[in-house]
Amino acid sequence: MAPRKRDAAHAAGEREQLALFRALPGDMRPRDAQDLMAYPFFSLGKSRRVAPIAFEAGEVRILVEGVAEHGIATIWDADILIWAASQIVAARDVGLPTSRLMSATPREILTYTGRGTSRHDYLRLRAAFDRLQSTTVATSLRQGANRRLHRFSWINEWQETSRPDGRASGIELILPDWFYRGVLDDALVLGIDTRYFQLTGGIERWLYRLVRKHGGSQRMGWMFELRHLHAKSGSLARYSDFALDIRRLAQRQTLPGYRLRIARAGGVEKLFFYRQPGAPAP
């Protein structure tokens, strides 16, 4: 069987084995997958990135690759995964069955993630789905003692559905098992501030997720060396430019619920962050 036919047969078989989970109505609390918050899985720029993201620290290995046509999925595309995680957790918490096969309308996804609902916004959503499907990930995270790489795409497949009259009615997508299993484990999901969707910069969004993951609600906060942050970001920017962006974010204090401070300690530049006093829990 030719590779393309074999892939199509596999997708059809997978779809037949999964029950369809219809997206819940309402504004449920945003949830994010901790692994995605802590490691460099997404491009931080809006321009197309084809250079792979390669990260290795201790036993953790990550390789993210894209195709020339679409590029690597961006941190704005990851909003779709935040929406999916929020849906799955909300359904589970009220005792409803969930599934990797999900359906929703474009409007539901766009409004939840703080986007507009114009034709342009819809076309950008379609492009995000294409990048999520065509981006491939290989990681040793959550692979146990064998440390073998688990390979997947952020979306196994997606399709537009239509009414009998031919007009578009919604979108169906299949999430990868690696992501789905992580979301269903309470220890691997964190609530995030709804204001996250209003952050416009790629570094800014990435830093909020990292700060939320490591700073949490700890009174004393946390800190990272700037050079270590540069490695964890997967950014293609030079270290000097990256460090300048971090310093500016510390001056502007735009991360919802957190305070940032840059200081030199032990001869190296570090970012200190902690929960803003009086800020509501995310």
C-alpha positions in Angstrom: 0.0 0.0 0.0 1.3 3.5 -0.9 2.2 5.6 2.1 -0.5 8.2 1.5 -3.2 5.4 1.2 -1.8 3.7 4.3 -2.0 7.0 6.3 -5.6 7.6 5.1 -6.6 4.0 6.1 -5.0 4.5 9.5 -6.8 7.8 10.0 -10.2 6.3 9.0 -9.6 3.3 11.4 -8.7 5.7 14.3 -11.8 7.8 13.7 -14.1 4.8 13.7 -12.7 3.7 17.1 -13.2 7.1 18.8 -16.5 8.5 20.2 -17.1 12.1 19.1 -16.9 14.7 21.9 -18.9 17.8 21.2 -17.4 21.0 22.6 -19.2 22.3 25.7 -20.8 25.7 25.7 -19.8 28.5 28.1 -16.5 30.1 29.2 -14.8 27.4 31.2 -11.5 28.1 33.0 -8.5 28.0 30.7 -6.2 25.1 31.3 -2.7 24.5 29.9 -0.6 21.4 29.7 2.4 21.7 32.0 4.9 20.0 29.6 4.0 22.6 26.9 4.5 25.4 29.4 7.9 24.2 30.5 9.7 23.2 27.3 10.3 24.7 23.8 7.6 23.1 21.6 6.5 26.2 19.5 7.9 28.9 17.3 7.8 32.3 19.1 7.7 34.4 16.0 4.8 35.1 13.5 7.0 34.6 10.5 7.3 31.1 9.1 9.9 29.0 10.9 11.4 25.9 9.2 14.5 25.6 11.3 13.9 22.7 13.8 13.7 23.3 17.5 16.2 21.0 19.3 16.4 20.9 23.0 18.2 18.6 25.4 18.6 18.8 29.2 19.4 15.8 31.3 17.1 13.0 30.2 14.8 15.3 28.4 15.1 15.4 24.6 12.8 17.4 22.3 12.9 17.8 18.5 10.2 19.8 16.7 10.1 20.0 12.9 7.9 21.6 10.4 7.4 21.6 6.6 8.4 24.4 4.3 4.8 24.9 3.2 3.4 25.7 6.7 6.4 26.0 9.1 6.5 25.0 12.7 3.3 25.6 14.8 3.5 28.9 16.7 2.7 29.8 20.3 -0.5 31.5 19.0 -1.5 28.2 17.3 -1.1 26.6 20.8 -4.2 28.5 21.9 -6.2 25.7 20.1 -4.5 23.1 22.4 -5.3 25.3 25.4 -9.0 25.4 24.3 -8.9 21.6 23.8 -7.4 21.0 27.3 -9.9 23.3 28.9 -12.8 21.4 27.2 -11.5 18.0 28.3 -10.9 19.0 31.9 -14.3 20.8 32.2 -16.1 17.8 30.8 -14.2 15.3 33.1 -14.9 17.4 36.2 -18.7 17.2 35.6 -18.5 13.5 34.8 -19.0 13.7 31.1 -17.0 11.3 28.8 -14.3 12.8 26.7 -12.5 11.8 23.6 -9.5 12.6 21.4 -12.0 13.2 18.6 -13.5 16.6 19.2 -15.9 18.8 17.3 -16.7 22.6 17.6 -17.6 25.6 15.4 -14.8 28.0 14.4 -16.7 30.7 16.3 -16.5 28.8 19.5 -12.7 28.4 19.3 -12.1 31.9 18.1 -14.2 33.6 20.8 -12.8 31.4 23.6 -9.2 32.4 22.6 -10.0 36.1 22.4 -10.0 36.3 18.5 -12.3 38.1 16.2 -14.8 36.2 14.0 -14.3 37.8 10.6 -13.4 35.8 7.5 -9.8 36.8 8.0 -9.8 35.3 11.5 -11.4 32.1 10.2 -8.7 31.8 7.5 -6.0 32.3 10.2 -7.6 29.6 12.3 -7.5 27.2 9.3 -3.8 28.0 8.8 -3.2 27.3 12.5 -4.8 23.9 12.2 -2.6 23.1 9.2 0.6 24.1 11.1 -0.5 22.0 14.1 -1.1 19.0 11.9 2.1 19.3 9.8 4.4 20.0 12.8 6.0 16.8 14.1 7.4 16.3 17.7 9.8 13.7 19.0 10.2 13.8 22.8 11.5 11.6 25.7 9.1 13.3 28.1 6.8 10.9 30.0 8.4 7.9 28.3 9.5 6.2 31.5 12.8 4.5 32.1 13.3 3.4 28.5 13.8 7.1 27.4 12.6 6.2 23.9 11.3 9.1 21.8 7.5 9.4 21.3 6.7 10.9 17.9 3.4 12.6 17.0 1.8 15.7 15.5 -0.1 18.2 17.6 -3.3 17.3 15.6 -3.5 13.8 14.0 -6.0 15.1 11.5 -8.7 17.7 11.1 -11.6 18.4 8.7 -14.3 20.9 8.1 -17.9 19.6 8.4 -20.8 20.9 6.3 -24.5 21.0 6.4 -26.7 19.3 3.7 -26.8 22.6 1.8 -23.0 22.6 1.6 -22.4 25.4 4.1 -19.6 24.9 6.6 -21.0 23.8 10.0 -17.9 23.1 12.1 -14.5 21.5 12.6 -13.5 18.0 13.8 -10.1 17.2 15.0 -8.2 14.3 16.5 -5.7 15.0 19.3 -2.5 12.9 19.8 -2.6 10.3 22.6 0.5 11.9 24.2 -1.2 15.2 24.7 -4.6 13.7 25.6 -3.1 11.5 28.3 -1.2 14.4 29.8 -4.3 16.5 30.0 -6.4 13.8 31.8 -3.7 13.7 34.6 -4.4 16.4 37.1 -0.7 16.8 37.9 0.0 17.8 34.3 -2.5 20.6 33.8 -2.6 24.1 35.3 -5.2 26.9 35.2 -4.0 30.1 33.5 -5.2 33.6 33.5 -7.8 34.5 30.8 -5.7 37.7 30.1 -3.1 35.4 28.6 -4.9 35.5 25.3 -4.5 39.3 25.2 -0.7 39.0 25.3 0.6 39.9 21.8 4.3 39.1 21.9 5.7 35.6 21.3 8.4 36.0 24.0 5.8 37.5 26.3 3.4 34.6 25.9 6.1 32.0 26.3 7.4 33.7 29.4 4.0 33.9 31.1 3.5 30.1 30.6 7.0 29.4 32.0 6.5 31.7 34.9 3.0 30.2 35.7 4.5 26.7 35.5 7.5 27.4 37.8 6.4 30.3 39.9 2.9 29.0 40.5 1.5 30.5 43.8 4.8 30.3 45.7 5.2 33.3 48.0 9.0 33.4 47.4 8.7 32.9 43.7 11.4 31.4 41.4 14.3 32.5 39.3 16.2 31.5 36.1 19.5 32.7 34.6 18.8 34.5 31.4 21.1 32.3 29.4 19.2 29.2 30.6 15.9 30.9 29.7 17.3 31.5 26.2 18.0 27.8 25.8 14.6 26.9 27.2 12.8 29.2 24.8 14.0 27.6 21.6 14.2 31.1 20.2 16.2 31.9 17.0 17.0 35.3 18.3 20.6 36.1 19.4 21.1 36.0 23.2 21.7 39.7 23.4 18.4 40.4 21.6 16.5 37.8 23.7 17.9 39.3 26.9 16.9 42.8 25.9 13.3 41.5 25.3 13.3 40.0 28.8 14.5 43.2 30.4 11.8 45.2 28.6 9.1 42.8 29.8 10.4 43.2 33.4 10.2 47.0 33.0 6.6 46.8 31.5 5.3 44.3 34.0 2.6 42.9 31.6 2.4 39.3 32.8 -1.0 38.9 34.5 -0.7 38.1 38.2 3.1 38.1 38.4 6.0 40.5 39.1 9.3 40.3 37.3 12.7 41.6 38.4 16.1 41.4 36.7 19.2 41.3 38.9 22.8 40.1 38.8 23.6 37.4 41.3 26.8 35.4 41.4 28.1 37.3 38.4 25.3 36.3 36.1 22.1 38.0 35.0 18.9 36.4 36.4 15.2 36.8 36.1 13.3 36.6 39.4 9.5 36.2 39.4 6.8 35.8 42.0 3.0 36.1 42.5 1.8 39.7 42.6 0.6 40.5 46.1 -3.2 40.4 46.2 -3.5 38.9 42.7 -6.3 36.3 42.4 -5.2 32.7 42.0 -5.0 31.7 38.3 
